[in-house]
Amino acid sequence: MQSVRKSIMRPKWICGWLVLGILLTSTWVCAMVSGPCSNCHTMHNSQDAEIVSDSGPNVTLLTNNCVGCHSSSAHSTYYEMDGCKVPVVLFTGGEPTEYLAGGNFYWVKQGLGGDDTKGHNVFLGEDDQYLSKAPGSSVTCGTNSCHENLSQAFGGAGMGGFPLKGKYGCQGCHLNVRHHAQDHPNGVSGAVTSAEQGWYRFLAGHKYTKAGVEGYEDGLWEAGLHDGGNHSGSVKHNEYLGRVDTQKGFGFGTGDLGHTTTAFCTGCHGMFHSDQQDANAMWLRHPSDAVIPNKGEYAAVNIYDPLSPVARPTVPEVSSEIVTPGTDMVMCLSCHRPHGSPYPDMLRWDYTTQISGGSENAATGTGCFFCHTTKDD
């Protein structure tokens, strides 16, 4: 056994020198998940005479599924696992009073919040009681397409060599999760602008290498900025890419939306974007990826508020507390949280408190009034 141990140790020294060489010669710092491999992987779904995953074995030898790892009854934002920070998207310890930028699935999960109007239905078999398919849906790719719903497994084949069959829930949006991609280190902020980096928050289409979202990721997923307090002027937050779409298209394949979050959202909700204006350029739906005018009441929109984020024309290298009318844009995520929120329609605020013409109301300066600065006077 001694010779075996020696033969195992030699590659470790080699790997150590290799890693050191990479760190000294490359501008990249690998954002590989840190900690023991057994935190996430099991070789045979068996350990100490016990089954590791009751639902398994899982693909890529994982010990759990997406929600299984990213849920907690003790922490509603993130928790530590052997030095690695893990974001929480499903809090099971009661209604969360603090959550991440994307919100939380608590409000839509059956047995918890259980309100289909407040989040995306990502749990297998927990179909939306009000909607048979995504509102504004304009694309379908077969039975239970992820363009139409996320609560049923896709029954079709792959596309362009990309495996899709059986995907549902979280993987309906995060199609190709790459926890070992070469982006910024875990817990550290940075721009993500390529397939090699895994795309922004692993959001990509099924033409993965050509179709993905670019953005600047806050290293702590904006933990501490969504607790009901006023965090206007915060310099530490996500940054989103926007692009004015002159063709009013949708998804990554049509129009001129580029690698934006709005392009991704419109893959399922395309009609909400492509039918925004009539023949006379009058707005029929609230604009998305439209420049905030540098005039009138909009010219007063100068300070960034994580409650009402804006999109930038390019992905910045660092986040900023400044909003620039005439350049920055309103987008889908300016009003909605992609996972879930305490409010109907996954809104970032309570729409019922948005009362115009009353400066004494609690919503003053927030929500609709973040851009429509004179409507709450």
C-alpha positions in Angstrom: 0.0 0.0 0.0 2.9 2.3 0.6 4.0 2.2 -3.1 0.4 3.0 -4.1 0.3 6.0 -1.8 3.5 7.3 -3.3 2.2 6.9 -6.8 -0.8 8.9 -5.9 1.2 11.7 -4.2 3.4 12.4 -7.3 0.6 13.8 -9.5 -0.5 16.0 -6.6 3.0 17.7 -6.6 2.8 18.0 -10.4 -0.7 19.5 -10.2 0.5 21.9 -7.5 3.3 23.2 -9.8 0.9 23.3 -12.7 -1.6 25.4 -10.8 1.1 27.7 -9.5 2.3 28.2 -13.0 -1.2 29.1 -14.2 -1.6 31.6 -11.4 1.7 33.3 -12.2 1.3 33.4 -15.9 -2.5 33.9 -16.5 -4.8 36.7 -15.9 -7.6 34.2 -15.2 -8.4 33.0 -11.7 -10.4 29.8 -11.9 -13.8 30.2 -10.3 -13.9 26.5 -9.6 -16.1 25.5 -6.7 -13.8 25.0 -3.7 -13.9 22.3 -1.2 -14.1 18.5 -1.2 -15.5 16.9 -4.3 -17.8 14.8 -2.1 -19.7 18.0 -1.2 -21.3 17.8 -4.7 -20.5 14.4 -6.2 -21.0 10.7 -5.4 -19.4 8.0 -7.4 -22.0 5.3 -7.0 -24.8 7.1 -5.1 -23.7 5.0 -2.1 -21.7 5.9 1.0 -21.3 4.1 4.4 -24.0 1.6 3.3 -26.5 4.3 2.7 -28.1 5.8 -0.4 -26.8 9.3 -0.9 -29.7 10.7 -3.0 -33.1 9.2 -2.6 -34.1 10.4 -6.0 -30.8 9.5 -7.7 -28.5 8.6 -9.1 -28.3 12.1 -10.6 -26.6 13.3 -13.7 -23.0 14.2 -13.6 -22.8 12.2 -10.4 -24.3 14.9 -8.2 -25.4 14.2 -4.7 -28.5 16.4 -5.1 -30.4 18.4 -7.6 -30.4 22.2 -8.1 -33.0 23.1 -5.5 -31.6 20.5 -3.1 -28.2 22.3 -2.9 -29.6 25.8 -3.2 -32.2 25.5 -0.4 -32.0 26.1 3.3 -34.1 26.3 6.4 -31.6 28.4 8.2 -30.3 30.9 5.7 -32.4 32.9 3.2 -29.5 34.4 1.2 -26.5 32.1 1.2 -24.6 29.6 3.4 -21.0 28.4 3.7 -20.0 24.9 2.7 -16.3 24.2 3.4 -15.4 27.7 2.5 -17.6 27.9 -0.6 -20.6 30.3 -0.6 -23.8 28.7 -1.8 -26.7 31.0 -2.9 -30.1 30.1 -1.5 -33.1 30.3 -3.9 -35.6 28.3 -1.8 -35.9 29.2 1.8 -37.9 26.6 3.8 -37.7 28.2 7.3 -40.7 30.5 6.9 -41.4 33.5 4.7 -38.1 35.2 4.1 -37.6 38.8 5.0 -34.3 39.0 3.1 -33.4 37.4 -0.2 -31.2 37.7 -3.2 -31.5 39.7 -6.4 -33.5 37.0 -8.1 -35.9 36.7 -5.2 -36.9 33.3 -3.7 -39.1 30.4 -4.8 -40.7 30.2 -1.3 -43.7 32.2 -2.5 -44.6 29.8 -5.3 -43.6 26.4 -3.7 -46.5 24.2 -2.8 -46.6 23.7 1.0 -44.8 27.0 1.6 -46.1 30.2 0.0 -48.0 28.3 -2.6 -49.0 31.3 -4.7 -48.6 30.7 -8.5 -48.9 34.5 -9.2 -45.6 35.2 -7.3 -43.0 33.1 -9.1 -41.9 30.8 -11.8 -43.2 27.2 -11.3 -39.9 25.2 -11.4 -41.0 22.3 -9.3 -41.8 19.1 -11.2 -45.6 18.5 -11.5 -46.5 21.7 -9.7 -48.2 23.3 -12.6 -49.5 26.9 -12.6 -53.2 26.9 -11.7 -53.9 30.0 -13.7 -51.7 29.7 -16.8 -51.3 26.8 -19.2 -48.2 28.3 -20.8 -45.9 31.2 -20.3 -47.7 34.6 -20.7 -46.6 36.3 -24.0 -45.3 32.9 -25.3 -44.4 33.0 -29.0 -42.0 30.0 -29.3 -42.5 26.3 -28.9 -40.1 23.4 -29.5 -42.3 20.4 -28.8 -44.0 18.7 -25.9 -43.6 20.6 -22.6 -41.1 23.0 -24.2 -39.2 25.1 -21.6 -40.4 28.1 -23.7 -43.9 27.3 -22.5 -43.6 25.9 -19.0 -40.9 24.8 -16.4 -42.9 22.4 -14.3 -42.9 19.5 -16.8 -39.9 17.6 -18.3 -39.3 18.4 -21.9 -40.2 15.4 -24.1 -38.4 16.3 -27.3 -34.9 15.6 -28.5 -31.9 17.8 -28.4 -31.2 20.7 -30.7 -27.9 21.3 -32.5 -26.2 18.7 -30.5 -27.4 20.2 -27.2 -29.2 17.8 -24.9 -32.6 19.0 -23.8 -34.7 15.9 -23.2 -35.9 15.6 -19.6 -34.9 19.2 -18.6 -37.3 21.2 -16.6 -37.4 23.6 -13.7 -34.1 25.4 -13.0 -32.5 23.8 -16.0 -35.2 25.3 -18.2 -33.4 28.6 -17.8 -29.9 27.6 -16.5 -29.4 25.1 -19.4 -25.8 24.4 -19.0 -24.6 25.1 -15.4 -20.8 25.3 -15.2 -19.6 25.6 -11.6 -16.0 25.0 -12.8 -16.0 27.6 -15.5 -13.2 30.2 -15.7 -14.9 33.3 -14.3 -14.3 35.2 -11.1 -13.7 33.3 -7.8 -16.6 32.3 -5.6 -17.7 35.2 -3.5 -16.0 37.8 -5.6 -17.7 40.1 -8.1 -16.8 40.3 -11.8 -17.9 40.6 -15.4 -19.0 37.5 -17.2 -19.1 37.9 -21.0 -18.5 34.5 -22.7 -19.3 30.8 -22.9 -15.9 30.0 -21.5 -16.9 31.9 -18.3 -20.3 30.1 -18.3 -22.3 33.1 -19.3 -23.9 35.4 -16.7 -25.5 33.3 -14.0 -25.4 30.3 -16.4 -28.2 31.8 -18.5 -27.8 30.5 -22.0 -29.9 29.2 -25.0 -29.5 25.8 -26.5 -27.0 27.2 -29.0 -24.8 27.5 -25.9 -21.5 28.8 -27.4 -23.3 31.6 -29.4 -26.3 32.4 -27.3 -25.9 33.5 -23.7 -26.4 36.4 -21.3 -23.6 38.8 -20.5 -23.4 40.8 -17.3 -21.5 41.8 -14.1 -22.1 39.4 -11.2 -22.2 40.7 -7.6 -20.1 38.1 -5.7 -22.8 37.8 -3.0 -25.8 37.8 -5.3 -26.8 41.2 -3.8 -27.3 39.7 -0.3 -28.1 42.5 2.1 -29.7 44.7 -0.5 -33.2 43.1 -0.5 -34.4 43.2 3.1 -37.0 45.9 2.8 -34.6 48.7 3.6 -33.5 51.7 1.5 -30.3 50.8 -0.4 -30.5 53.5 -3.0 -27.0 54.6 -4.0 -25.4 51.2 -3.3 -22.2 50.8 -5.3 -22.1 47.0 -4.9 -24.7 45.2 -7.1 -25.2 43.3 -10.3 -24.9 45.1 -13.6 -27.1 44.1 -16.5 -26.6 44.5 -20.3 -29.2 46.2 -22.4 -29.6 46.9 -26.0 -32.2 49.0 -27.8 -34.0 46.6 -30.1 -34.9 48.4 -33.3 -36.5 45.3 -34.9 -38.7 44.5 -31.8 -37.6 40.9 -32.0 -37.3 38.3 -29.3 -34.8 35.7 -28.0 -31.3 35.4 -29.1 -32.2 34.4 -32.7 -34.2 37.3 -34.0 -34.2 41.0 -33.6 -31.2 42.9 -32.3 -31.2 42.2 -28.6 -27.7 40.8 -28.3 -26.5 39.1 -25.2 -29.0 40.8 -22.8 -31.2 39.6 -20.0 -34.2 40.9 -22.0 -33.2 38.7 -24.9 -33.3 35.7 -22.6 -36.6 36.6 -21.0 -38.2 37.1 -24.4 -37.3 33.5 -25.4 -40.5 32.6 -23.4 -42.3 36.0 -23.2 -41.6 37.3 -26.7 -44.9 38.9 -27.4 -44.5 41.3 -24.5 -41.4 42.7 -26.3 -42.2 42.5 -30.0 -45.6 44.1 -29.7 -44.6 47.1 -27.5 -45.6 49.9 -29.9 -48.2 50.6 -32.6 -47.7 51.9 -36.1 -47.5 55.4 -34.7 -44.8 54.5 -32.2 -47.3 54.8 -29.3 -46.6 52.5 -26.4 -49.0 49.5 -26.1 -47.0 47.7 -23.4 -44.4 48.9 -20.9 -41.1 49.3 -22.8 -38.2 46.9 -22.1 -34.7 47.7 -23.2 -35.7 51.2 -24.0 -33.5 54.2 -23.1 -34.6 56.2 -20.1 -35.1 59.7 -21.6 -32.8 62.5 -20.6 -35.7 65.0 -20.3 -38.7 65.7 -18.3 -39.3 63.7 -15.1 -36.9 61.0 -16.3 -33.9 63.4 -16.2 -34.1 63.1 -12.3 -33.2 59.4 -12.4 -29.6 59.6 -11.4 -29.0 57.3 -8.4 -28.9 53.5 -8.8 -31.4 51.6 -6.7 -31.1 47.8 -6.5 -34.9 47.7 -6.1 -35.2 49.1 -9.6 -32.1 48.1 -11.5 -31.3 49.5 -15.0 -29.4 48.0 -17.9 -26.2 49.5 -19.4 -25.2 49.6 -23.1 -22.0 47.7 -22.3 -21.0 45.4 -19.4 -18.9 47.5 -16.9 -15.8 46.3 -15.2 -17.1 47.5 -11.9 -20.6 48.3 -10.6 -21.7 51.9 -10.2 -24.1 53.9 -8.0 -24.9 56.3 -10.9 -27.7 56.1 -13.5 -27.3 58.0 -16.7 -30.6 59.1 -18.5 -30.2 59.1 -22.2 -27.9 56.1 -22.0 -29.1 53.5 -19.5 -32.2 51.5 -20.1 -35.3 50.1 -18.4 -35.5 46.3 -18.8 -37.5 43.3 -17.7 -35.6 43.0 -14.4 -36.3 46.6 -13.6 -39.7 45.5 -12.4 -39.6 41.7 -12.0 -37.7 39.1 -10.0 -37.0 36.0 -12.0 -37.4 33.5 -9.1 -40.2 34.8 -7.0 -41.2 37.7 -4.8 -43.8 38.6 -2.1 -45.9 40.3 -4.7 -48.1 39.2 -7.6 -46.6 39.0 -11.1 -43.1 38.6 -9.5 -42.9 42.4 -9.1 -40.2 43.9 -7.0 -42.7 46.0 -5.1 -46.3 46.1 -4.1 -48.2 47.5 -7.1 -51.2 48.2 -4.9 -49.2 50.8 -3.0 -48.2 52.7 -6.2 -50.6 55.6 -5.8 -50.1 58.7 -7.9 -50.6 62.2 -6.7 -49.9 61.5 -3.1 -46.4 62.4 -1.8 -47.3 61.1 1.7 -47.7 57.5 0.6 -45.0 54.9 1.5 -44.1 54.1 -2.1 -42.8 57.6 -2.8 -39.6 57.5 -5.0 -39.8 53.7 -5.4 -41.3 51.3 -7.9 -43.0 53.0 -10.7 -42.0 56.4 -9.2 -38.3 55.5 -9.5 -38.5 56.6 -13.2 -41.8 58.4 -13.1 -40.4 60.9 -10.6 -43.2 63.5 -10.6 -46.2 61.1 -10.6 -46.1 60.7 -6.8 -46.0 64.4 -6.0 
